[in-house]
Amino acid sequence: MAGPLQGIVVLDLSRILAGPWATQVLADYGADVLKVEHPQGGDDTRKWGPPYLKDADGRDTGESAYYLSTNRGKRSLAIDFSRPEGQDLVRRMAAGADVLVENFKVGGLARYGLGYDDLAALNPRLVYLSISAFGQDGPDAAKPGYDAMIQGMGGLMSVTGLPDGEPGAGPQKVGVAVADLMCGMYAVSAILAALYERDRSGRGQYIDLSLLDTQVAWLANQALNYLVSGEPPRRQGTAHPNIVPYQSFATADGHLMLAVGNDAQFARFCAAAGSPELASDSRYRTNGGRVAHRTELVPAVAGLLRERTTREWLASLEAAQVPCGPINDIAQVFSEPQVRHRRLQFELPHPIAGRAPGVRNPVRFSRTGIEYQRAPPALGADTARELKARLGLDDDALADLVARGVIA
């Protein structure tokens, strides 16, 4: 069945990660996503390798794994909109689009006549979303920014990493670009909300979304821990600021993540570990007490967990209904029986390599299921077909634009 966004046309002028992540989700949901790239090189992430996808003979195709991770389901149009002819093509495409997503510097597209006011005059129903590092106004609006610096400036790195005083202590960034990814997810929900409102008003609107705003917004409980207490949270490694014991522990042969979320689970953990007296200790009976006496309790729990292997602990704690899990590397993730059962890893036909791997969208619709039909496109693979179909250009007009370097 067609996805729930069938019939929605998205003009994707974004690159790198936050914007392309959003438009990939929209493509998964059935939207027709037209990715506009510069004819010379395209999206920067096409070159962000190795690793690169290999063909049937084991040779690099030049398609980076990074690019493949965030551009499936789209069509690629190679248009140089720094040229007047390219600007005209984009304007004409926008006139028939429902959504436009861009992440140029503030005012970057307006100087080409492709800003929101320019395009809304042609298409009042257009939902136009701009992603920037710091937002469209304010003292930092004109500054560029990438995920890692936003993780630092937005507070995430201050609560990520080992505590001061421990070997290896210091701020750490998260292992994936979470500020970008979360910005992309906020972009999806904002676009869907604007489309829903458009059904009532008949009008599109402009959406201003920034990486910094996103990062501050999803500090979640850590932000409120500060706003309520006035004390900035500190790095606690894998530990949780509000729940104890809730962190990784060494076992006899490795590590596991123990996630005790309530008092009953703690009592069951203590029984399974052969130390029921810990649960009856007045210091540890409630989560509030366990948080207050973290420095005494955690070493005691650590001593218990070192007595058995990871496999033994996983079996006994699962039987006791105590949340815990292994700390997998990525290869182990894709070998997990549950991950395999849910078919999160899959492949799509690829015009250069034959097949391209991917990871499924986690959303499962009961009726309007997601169909994965197109691998991330080669640069400009759909330019001629889409300009013919959507703008009515003939072969002579296309050949002229190619000859002048406007399209590829």
N, C-alpha and C positions, 0 to 999 in steps of 0.2 A: 504494500500500500504506500501511497505517497505520504511524505512527512507532513507534520502539522503546519509548516510554513510554505507549503507548495503555493506557487504563484507570487511569492514575495521576491522582488529583485533587489539585490544588494550590490552596490558599487563600492568595491573595496580598494581604497587608495592608501591603505596602511601597509607597513612593513615591519620587520623584526618579529615581535612576539605578541604584545598586548592586543593590538588590533587584529592581526591574523588569527589569534586564538579565538577571539570573539566571532569573527566571520566564519571560522571553521565550524564552530558550534552551530551557527545559523545554517550553514550548508548541511550539517548533519540533520538538522531539523527540517530540511526540505527546501530551504531558500535557494534561489539561483544566484550564486555569488560570482561576480565578475571581478577578478583581481587585476587591477591596472598596474603595470610595472614599466620601468624605464627600459627601452630597447637594449641599452648597453648594460648588461649585468643583472638587471631585475632586482628583486628583493635581496638585500644584503645577506640574508641568511643562506642563500643558495651557495655561498662561498664559505660558510662557517663550518669547515671540516678540517681534517678528517674526524669521523669516518664519513665516507661517501657510499651511496648505493652502488653495488657492483652488478655488472651484466652477467649473462650466462657463462661468459668466459673468464669471470673473475676480475675484470678490469673496472677501474673506477669510472662511473658515469658522469661525475661532476655534480650529481644531485646529493646535497649533504643530508645527513640524518636529521640535522636541526630543521632544515627547511621542510623535510618530509613530515616532521612531527606536528605541523601546524597549518597545512595548506591543502588537505584532502578535500575533495568534493567541489573544488572551485574550477573556474575557467580563467586562463591567463591571456590578457590582452596587453601587448607591448606597445605602449603609446607614450611618446615624448610630449608631455603637456607643458614643458617649458617653451614650446613652439606654439604660435597662434593657431596653426592647423590642428595640433594636438589638443589644445584647450577647447576648440570648437567641438571636437569629437567627444570629449569628456562631458561638456555641457549638454550635448544632444543625448548622450547616454543617461545623464542625470535626470533629464526631463522625463524619462520613462522609468526611473527607478523608484523604489519605495524607501530605501535606506542608503545613506552614504557614510562610510567610516574612514576617518583619516587620522594620521598621527604626525603631521608635519609640525614644525615650530609654529608658535602662535603667529597668526597672520600669514603663514607661508603660502597657503593656497589662495588667499584673497588677492595677492599680487598677480596671480594668473587669471583673475576673474572667476575663481572657483570657490570662493568663500560661501558661507551659508546665505547671506543676503543676496548674492548673485544668483545662486541656484534656486533659492526659494521663490524668487521672482518668476522663474521659469516653471517651477513645480512646487506649488504651495503645500502639497501633501508630503513632501520629502522630509524624512527623519534624518537629521544630519548630526553625527556624533564625532566630536573631536577628542582625541586622547593626546595629552601632553604630559610633560614631567610634573609641572607645578600648577596647571590650570591656566585659564585665559586671562586672569588678572592677578594683581598682587606684585610685590617687589621682585619675586623670582620668576615671573611668568615667562620672560624671554630666555631663560637659561635652559640649556639641554640637560637631559638626565637619563641615566640607565638604571636598570633594576638594582644592581648592587649598591649604588650610592643612595638609592631611595630606601633600601632595607636599613642602611645605616642612619640616614637622616630621619627616617620615620619611626625609629625606635626599636625595630625588630631585632637588630643585632645586639642591642643592649640587654635583651632577654634571651639570647641564643648563644650557647657556648658554656664552657665549664666555669664554675664560680671562681672569683679571685682567690688566690692562695693555693689552688690545686695545680698540679703539673698540666701544662697545656692550656691554662686559663687564658681567657681573652675573648673579645667579641667574634662571632662567627656569622657568616651569611648562611642562609638555608641552601641546600644542595640543588634546588631548582629555582628558577626565577619567579618566586611566588608573588612579588609585587606586580609584575607584568601579568601573570596568570590570573590573579584575583581581579586586576583591573579589567582584563578581558571578560571575566565572568560578570562583573558589575555592568560592563558594557552590554552584554547580552540581555540582562534583566531590564536595563534602562530602555533598550531598543524595543523589547517586547511590550513594556509599559506604554511607551510612546505610540506604538502601533495600535494598542488597545484603545488608548485615548483618541486616536485619530478616527477610529470607527464612530465615535460619538460626535466629535467636532468637525471632522472632515479636513483637519489641518495637521500638517507635520510640525516639527519643532526642532530647536537646536539643543544639543546635549553637550555640556562641558564636563569632562571627566579627566581627572589627573592621577598619576601614579602616587604622588605624595598623599593626596586626599584618601585614596584607596588604602594605602598602607596604614595611615592613622586610623581609618575607620575600622579596619579588621584586626586591630590590636585587641578588640573584644574584651575579655575579662581582665587582661593585663592593663588596658587603658582605665577600666573602672576600678581596678585595684588601686591605681594611683589617684584617680579623681575622688575616691571615697576616703582613702587613708592619708593622702598627701605625701606618701612615701613612694619614690620610684621603684618598681620591681627590679630585681637583680637577676643576673644569670644563674641558673640552677642546673645546667647540664640537661639531662633528660628528665629531671624531676619536675613535678607540677607545683605551681605556687600555692594552690588552694586545696590539694588532695595529697594524702600520704597514707601508705606507700604507693607511689605512682611514678615509676621510673625504670630504667634498665638496671639489671643486676647481673653480676658474673655468676655463672654456675660452675660445676666441676669441669665442664669441657667447652664452655662458650658463654653466651649471654642470652637473656630473655628480657622481654618488657613485661613488667608486672603492672596491672592497672586496676588497683583496688578502688572502687568508686563509692562504696558506702560501708557502714559499720557491719552489716551482716556479711558482706564479702570478706571483710577483714577477719571476722571470727572464723569463717570457713577456711580462709588461708592459714590461720594459726593452727587450726585443727589438722589440716592436711600436712602442715609442716612439722607436726608433733610438738608444738609449743602452745597449747591452748591458754597457758597462763598469761601470754602476751595480751590476748583479747580481754582478759578479766582485769588486767592492770588498769588502775584508775586513770593513769596518764594517757592510755591508748584506747580507752573504751569508745570514744567518739572521735570523729574526724577532726573536730576542733582541737582536741587534746593531742591527736597525732601530729597535727601541723605545729602546735606549740612545742612539742617535744620531738621534733623531727631529728635533731642531732643525736638523741639517744636511740630512737627507734630504728632508723635506717641502718646503722651498723649491725644491730641485732638481726634484722631481716636479711642483710647481706651475708651474715655468718651462716644462717640457715640455708640460703640458696646455694652456697658453695658446696654443700654436702651431697648434692645429686647432680646428674647430668641434665642438660637442657631437655632432652627427650623425656626423661623421667618426670621432670617438673611439669612439662606441658601435659602429660597424660594425667598426673594426679590432680593438677589444678583444674583441668577441664572437667574431670569427674566431679570435682567439688564446686563447679560453676563459679570459678574465680577467673575473671578476665586476664588473659596473658597471651603472649605470642612470641614467636621467634623474631630475631632481627635479621631479616633476609638481605642478601645482596640482590641486585636486579635480576640476575640469572635465576636465583632461587625464587624470586617473586613469580616469574613466568612458569616455574615448575610447580607452584603450589596447586594442589588438587582443586581448590575452590576457584582459583583464577583460571585454570584450564576448563573447568566445568562452565564457567560464565563466558568462555570464549573471548576473553579480552584481547588476546593477540589474534590478528587476522592478516590476510593479504589481499591486495588489489592488483589487477593487471596493470602493468606499467609499460608505456610505449618504448622505453629505452632498455630497461633492465629485464623486462618480461614480467617480473612480480616485484611488488614493493610491500614491506611489512607495515603494520600500523597497530594502533591501540584503540579499541572501540570506545565510543562515547558511553559513559556509565548510565545514561538515562534510558529507561525501557518503557516505551509507550505501549498500552494494551491494544490500541487499534491502529494508530498512525505510526507504524514502526519505522525506525531509521533504516534507510537503504544506503549502503556504501557502494557507490557506482563509479567514482572517479578517483584515481590516485592523484596526488599533488601534481599539477600540470607542469610540463616543460615551458620555458619562457616563450611567451607569444604563441603558444600552441593553438589558441582559439581566436586570434586576432581577426583573421580574414572572415571566418565563419560568422562571428558575432557582429562584426561591422556590416556584413551583408544582411544578416537577418534582422538586426535591430535598427540600422540606419539606412538600409537600402543602397549601400555603396556597391557599385559594379566592379568588375575586374580591372577596368582601366583606371578607375579612381583609386583602387587599392594599390595598383602598380605604381601610380604616381606618388602616393604617400610613402611607399617603400623606398622608391628612388630618392626621395628627398629626406629620408631618415626619420620621418615622423612616426612610422610604425614599423614593426618587424614581426 
